[in-house]
């Protein structure tokens, strides 16, 4: 594994990560337990990673206890800190072990606002800290006074970087961000990928944490288990869930076979009736890809008059693909024609029927003669 601090070493910045030291556990572990799940070692870095289980023995999150001297030339600032990730390696938060604090230059303690800003910095996985080496950000404190309030930030990048760091703590911000988004992150997700079960996928899908939901959906799709229980029921439940973005995505990617039966199509229509407008339009778009059962075709025809113009166009687009309307359905379409409604799409629909009723033939003949 590549040492994320290799660019720092030539300039005399030594980062020794000694994880697993006996530090106080964070208070929010409650009755849960933690398990050591592995180590990642490089030339001078050793990582120890723990998974924290809840009281039911289910993995809840990952954590690492860190001791790292943040050093520049002959000055080192020891940092004790605990980092936490979700089960897919997304950084969640940091916690300070009991009795430990973070400091800035000249050993000035962090204020509450500094801890809050550090949380925001570490939570930003797209931070520009990932695009720079430490040498791009700082110059020697021997040439720039440490009391200038910017932790020796270089003039060339100070305006760019100051919003991404804490004044007087550039090294700490840089070091901790790379720990929060480096090899430890990769190890956490790899552990979940290697150890997940069907129960894990269900738990992720039913959670309200969208990274878990999307990841579970992708795994279920990759295994072709969308139609298997209990996955099918869980997937359908999310179509009516709180995450409208996930629901719309699922509607687009779930296989047609999931909506093939009459019961499932009725369920989808019931979902349409209770969904917000944007979701309704997406459902209508999806119906265009399905081979519709007769009851749903009737419901679509009946829905026309209660719909707004955009919905009517979408419903008619769905109906035009139906070439096996029953006599009753053809009669309903003819009744709309007699009222002068939606003439062009309904005429195309009736003209496409594989078994047109007598009234349909008569109406089509009349419209043909009228327009000659």
VMD Tcl script that draws the C-alpha trace (Angstrom):
set ca {
  {0.00 0.00 0.00}
  {1.29 3.43 -0.86}
  {2.41 5.55 2.04}
  {0.19 8.67 1.90}
  {2.90 10.67 3.63}
  {5.76 9.79 1.31}
  {5.87 13.34 -0.03}
  {6.46 14.69 3.46}
  {9.38 12.55 4.56}
  {12.06 14.20 2.36}
  {11.42 17.50 4.08}
  {12.01 16.05 7.49}
  {8.39 15.68 8.53}
  {8.05 12.43 10.41}
  {4.62 10.93 10.91}
  {4.59 7.82 13.08}
  {1.12 6.34 13.42}
  {0.90 3.98 16.36}
  {-2.66 2.75 16.51}
  {-3.99 0.46 19.15}
  {-2.49 2.22 22.12}
  {-4.52 1.75 25.28}
  {-6.70 4.85 25.32}
  {-10.03 5.46 26.99}
  {-13.00 4.24 24.95}
  {-15.46 6.86 23.71}
  {-18.41 7.28 25.97}
  {-21.04 6.42 23.35}
  {-20.00 2.76 23.06}
  {-22.57 1.99 25.75}
  {-22.97 -1.76 26.13}
  {-21.55 -2.45 22.68}
  {-18.25 -4.18 22.08}
  {-15.34 -3.59 19.78}
  {-13.31 -6.15 17.86}
  {-9.90 -5.79 16.27}
  {-10.41 -6.69 12.61}
  {-6.97 -6.15 11.19}
  {-3.84 -4.12 10.69}
  {-2.37 -2.30 7.74}
  {1.36 -1.66 7.85}
  {3.71 0.37 5.69}
  {7.36 1.25 6.25}
  {6.76 3.32 9.33}
  {3.00 3.25 9.78}
  {0.93 0.66 11.58}
  {-2.85 0.81 11.52}
  {-5.14 -1.08 13.85}
  {-8.81 -1.00 12.96}
  {-11.74 -1.96 15.16}
  {-15.37 -2.68 14.40}
  {-17.88 -1.63 17.03}
  {-20.86 -3.93 17.49}
  {-24.17 -2.86 18.96}
  {-25.85 -4.70 21.82}
  {-27.31 -7.23 19.37}
  {-23.86 -8.11 18.06}
  {-24.39 -6.32 14.73}
  {-21.57 -4.25 13.27}
  {-22.36 -0.58 13.77}
  {-19.26 1.37 12.74}
  {-15.49 1.27 12.47}
  {-13.04 3.14 14.63}
  {-9.32 3.62 15.08}
  {-7.47 4.97 18.09}
  {-4.65 7.15 16.91}
  {-1.52 8.51 18.43}
  {0.48 10.55 15.93}
  {3.21 13.08 16.47}
  {2.62 15.87 13.95}
  {6.18 17.04 13.39}
  {7.96 19.78 11.51}
  {11.74 20.17 11.78}
  {12.46 19.86 15.50}
  {8.94 20.58 16.75}
  {6.41 17.84 17.36}
  {2.84 18.04 18.56}
  {1.46 14.76 19.90}
  {-2.11 14.09 18.84}
  {-4.37 11.54 20.49}
  {-7.67 11.14 18.67}
  {-10.27 8.52 17.79}
  {-11.67 8.42 14.25}
  {-14.95 6.78 13.25}
  {-16.29 5.60 9.89}
  {-19.54 4.05 8.79}
  {-19.53 0.47 7.52}
  {-18.64 1.58 3.99}
  {-15.63 3.62 5.04}
  {-17.28 7.03 4.93}
  {-15.79 9.26 7.61}
  {-18.33 10.03 10.31}
  {-16.73 11.87 13.22}
  {-13.80 12.17 15.57}
  {-13.78 12.00 19.35}
  {-11.15 13.06 21.83}
  {-10.09 10.46 24.41}
  {-10.77 11.48 27.99}
  {-8.27 14.08 29.17}
  {-6.84 14.77 25.70}
  {-7.07 17.99 23.69}
  {-5.83 19.32 20.38}
  {-3.48 22.29 20.23}
  {-2.30 24.78 17.66}
  {1.10 26.42 17.34}
  {2.76 27.39 20.60}
  {0.54 24.80 22.31}
  {-2.54 27.02 22.15}
  {-5.54 24.76 22.93}
  {-8.30 24.31 20.39}
  {-11.43 26.28 21.12}
  {-14.91 24.81 20.65}
  {-15.21 26.50 17.24}
  {-11.92 24.86 16.20}
  {-13.26 21.40 17.01}
  {-16.41 22.18 15.04}
  {-14.38 23.35 12.06}
  {-12.16 20.28 12.25}
  {-15.26 18.07 12.05}
  {-16.34 19.93 8.91}
  {-12.85 19.65 7.42}
  {-12.60 15.91 8.03}
  {-16.14 15.29 6.79}
  {-15.34 16.88 3.43}
  {-14.08 13.97 1.37}
  {-13.51 16.30 -1.60}
  {-11.32 18.72 0.32}
  {-8.47 20.29 -1.62}
  {-6.22 18.89 1.10}
  {-6.26 15.75 -0.99}
  {-4.76 17.62 -3.95}
  {-1.72 19.08 -2.20}
  {1.39 17.80 -0.51}
  {2.24 19.36 2.81}
  {5.17 21.15 1.14}
  {2.69 23.02 -1.06}
  {0.95 24.39 2.01}
  {3.65 25.37 4.47}
  {7.14 26.75 4.68}
  {9.62 26.40 7.47}
  {8.61 27.97 10.74}
  {12.22 29.10 10.95}
  {11.57 31.54 8.09}
  {7.96 32.43 8.86}
  {7.10 33.35 12.40}
  {4.72 30.98 14.15}
  {2.77 33.90 15.52}
  {1.45 34.97 12.12}
  {-1.76 33.07 12.75}
  {-1.66 30.79 9.72}
  {0.70 28.02 10.83}
  {3.31 28.99 8.24}
  {0.95 28.76 5.27}
  {2.77 29.74 2.09}
  {1.73 33.01 0.50}
  {1.09 31.28 -2.82}
  {-1.66 29.11 -1.43}
  {-2.81 30.86 1.72}
  {-6.02 32.28 0.31}
  {-6.93 28.96 -1.28}
  {-6.18 26.81 1.72}
  {-7.17 28.90 4.73}
  {-10.86 27.98 4.39}
  {-9.84 24.30 4.45}
  {-7.67 24.40 7.57}
  {-7.60 25.83 11.06}
  {-5.30 28.78 11.52}
  {-2.28 27.63 13.48}
  {-3.04 23.93 12.87}
  {-2.32 23.26 9.20}
  {-0.21 20.20 9.94}
  {-2.84 18.68 12.19}
  {-5.63 19.31 9.68}
  {-3.58 17.89 6.83}
  {-2.44 14.82 8.77}
  {-5.85 13.98 10.18}
  {-7.66 14.50 6.87}
  {-5.33 12.04 5.16}
  {-5.87 9.54 7.95}
  {-9.63 9.96 7.72}
  {-9.63 9.42 3.95}
  {-6.63 7.18 3.35}
  {-5.83 3.48 3.75}
  {-8.05 3.09 6.80}
  {-11.05 4.00 4.70}
  {-10.14 1.39 2.10}
  {-9.68 -1.25 4.79}
  {-13.07 -0.58 6.38}
  {-15.01 -0.98 3.14}
  {-12.96 -4.02 2.14}
  {-13.86 -5.66 5.44}
  {-17.58 -5.02 4.87}
  {-17.42 -6.31 1.30}
  {-15.66 -9.48 2.43}
  {-17.94 -10.18 5.39}
  {-21.42 -8.98 4.42}
  {-24.35 -11.39 4.39}
  {-27.90 -11.29 3.02}
  {-28.93 -9.98 6.43}
  {-26.41 -7.16 6.06}
  {-27.89 -6.20 2.70}
  {-31.40 -6.15 4.13}
  {-30.30 -4.08 7.11}
  {-28.54 -1.61 4.83}
  {-31.49 -1.39 2.45}
  {-33.93 -0.77 5.29}
  {-31.72 1.85 6.94}
  {-32.16 5.57 6.38}
  {-28.46 5.98 5.53}
  {-28.45 6.48 1.76}
  {-24.88 5.22 1.09}
  {-25.93 1.91 2.66}
  {-29.13 1.80 0.61}
  {-27.45 2.40 -2.74}
  {-24.66 -0.05 -1.95}
  {-27.12 -2.76 -0.91}
  {-29.15 -2.21 -4.08}
  {-26.03 -2.59 -6.22}
  {-25.05 -5.82 -4.46}
  {-28.53 -7.28 -4.76}
  {-28.56 -6.42 -8.47}
  {-25.08 -7.87 -8.99}
  {-26.28 -11.15 -7.49}
  {-29.54 -11.14 -9.47}
  {-31.63 -11.46 -6.32}
  {-34.20 -8.71 -6.98}
  {-37.06 -11.21 -7.33}
  {-36.07 -13.32 -4.34}
  {-37.65 -12.93 -0.94}
  {-37.10 -11.15 1.33}
  {-35.24 -8.82 -1.07}
  {-38.22 -8.25 -3.37}
  {-40.43 -7.07 -0.51}
  {-37.68 -4.84 0.87}
  {-37.02 -3.27 -2.53}
  {-40.70 -2.56 -3.10}
  {-40.96 -1.04 0.37}
  {-38.23 1.45 -0.56}
  {-40.25 2.55 -3.59}
  {-42.68 3.94 -1.02}
  {-39.95 5.02 1.38}
  {-38.80 8.43 2.56}
  {-35.86 8.66 0.17}
  {-37.56 9.86 -3.02}
  {-34.23 9.98 -4.88}
  {-33.54 6.33 -4.08}
  {-37.12 5.40 -5.02}
  {-36.83 7.09 -8.40}
  {-33.46 5.45 -9.06}
  {-34.81 2.03 -8.10}
  {-37.84 2.48 -10.32}
  {-35.49 2.99 -13.28}
  {-33.09 0.11 -12.60}
  {-35.20 -2.69 -11.13}
  {-35.92 -5.49 -13.65}
  {-39.20 -5.73 -15.56}
  {-39.75 -9.17 -14.08}
  {-40.31 -7.59 -10.67}
  {-43.44 -5.90 -12.06}
  {-44.65 -8.66 -14.35}
  {-47.52 -10.09 -12.28}
  {-50.98 -8.59 -12.04}
  {-50.57 -8.20 -8.29}
  {-47.28 -6.31 -8.64}
  {-48.73 -4.03 -11.32}
  {-51.67 -3.26 -9.08}
  {-49.20 -2.51 -6.28}
  {-47.34 -0.16 -8.62}
  {-50.57 1.59 -9.56}
  {-51.50 1.98 -5.92}
  {-48.04 3.48 -5.40}
  {-48.76 5.92 -8.22}
  {-51.93 7.07 -6.49}
  {-50.10 7.96 -3.28}
  {-46.84 9.31 -4.72}
  {-45.70 12.92 -5.26}
  {-46.04 14.27 -8.77}
  {-42.45 13.69 -9.93}
  {-42.62 10.07 -8.81}
  {-45.95 9.65 -10.60}
  {-44.37 10.77 -13.86}
  {-41.50 8.34 -13.34}
  {-43.96 5.50 -12.73}
  {-45.74 6.33 -15.97}
  {-42.41 6.33 -17.79}
  {-41.66 2.90 -16.32}
  {-45.04 1.52 -17.37}
  {-44.04 2.17 -20.97}
  {-41.41 -0.59 -20.61}
  {-43.79 -3.20 -19.17}
  {-46.19 -5.66 -20.71}
  {-49.31 -4.48 -18.93}
  {-52.00 -6.67 -17.50}
  {-55.56 -5.88 -18.55}
  {-56.76 -4.44 -15.20}
  {-54.01 -1.83 -15.22}
  {-54.84 -0.85 -18.81}
  {-58.42 -0.18 -17.71}
  {-57.22 1.91 -14.77}
  {-55.00 3.97 -17.05}
  {-57.89 4.66 -19.41}
  {-60.07 5.67 -16.49}
  {-57.33 7.92 -15.07}
  {-57.17 10.07 -18.19}
  {-59.95 12.46 -17.24}
  {-58.62 13.01 -13.71}
  {-55.10 13.79 -14.91}
  {-53.38 17.02 -15.90}
  {-52.19 17.52 -19.50}
  {-48.64 16.24 -18.83}
  {-49.97 13.12 -17.12}
  {-52.49 12.59 -19.92}
  {-49.72 12.67 -22.52}
  {-47.70 10.17 -20.50}
  {-50.67 7.84 -19.99}
  {-51.54 7.95 -23.69}
  {-47.92 7.15 -24.51}
  {-48.21 4.06 -22.30}
  {-51.55 3.05 -23.81}
  {-50.35 3.33 -27.40}
  {-48.16 0.30 -26.77}
  {-51.17 -1.85 -25.84}
  {-52.36 -3.79 -28.93}
  {-54.74 -6.19 -27.21}
  {-57.44 -4.02 -25.63}
  {-60.60 -5.78 -24.55}
  {-63.94 -4.78 -26.10}
  {-64.77 -2.83 -22.93}
  {-61.48 -0.97 -23.08}
  {-61.98 -0.17 -26.77}
  {-65.46 1.11 -25.97}
  {-64.03 3.39 -23.27}
  {-61.48 4.78 -25.73}
  {-64.29 5.31 -28.27}
  {-66.33 7.22 -25.72}
  {-63.47 9.68 -25.35}
  {-63.28 10.02 -29.12}
  {-66.98 10.81 -29.30}
  {-66.33 13.66 -26.85}
  {-63.56 14.98 -29.07}
  {-60.79 14.13 -26.60}
  {-57.28 12.96 -27.47}
  {-58.29 12.05 -31.00}
  {-54.89 11.43 -32.58}
  {-53.37 9.16 -29.90}
  {-56.62 7.26 -29.38}
  {-57.06 6.70 -33.10}
  {-53.50 5.32 -33.25}
  {-54.28 3.10 -30.27}
  {-57.46 1.71 -31.80}
  {-55.87 1.27 -35.22}
  {-53.13 -0.88 -33.66}
  {-55.50 -3.42 -32.12}
  {-54.92 -7.02 -33.13}
  {-58.60 -7.88 -32.55}
  {-60.68 -4.72 -33.08}
  {-64.31 -4.81 -31.99}
  {-67.08 -4.04 -34.51}
  {-67.65 -0.59 -33.02}
  {-63.95 0.11 -33.28}
  {-63.86 -0.85 -36.96}
  {-66.88 1.34 -37.65}
  {-65.36 4.33 -35.85}
  {-62.04 3.94 -37.61}
  {-63.78 3.76 -40.98}
  {-65.75 6.91 -40.17}
  {-62.67 8.88 -39.16}
  {-60.81 7.66 -42.26}
  {-63.60 8.76 -44.59}
  {-63.96 12.10 -42.83}
  {-60.31 12.92 -43.22}
  {-59.94 11.88 -46.85}
}
mol new
graphics top color blue
foreach p $ca { graphics top sphere $p radius 0.5 }
foreach p [lrange $ca 0 end-1] q [lrange $ca 1 end] { graphics top cylinder $p $q radius 0.2 }
display resetview
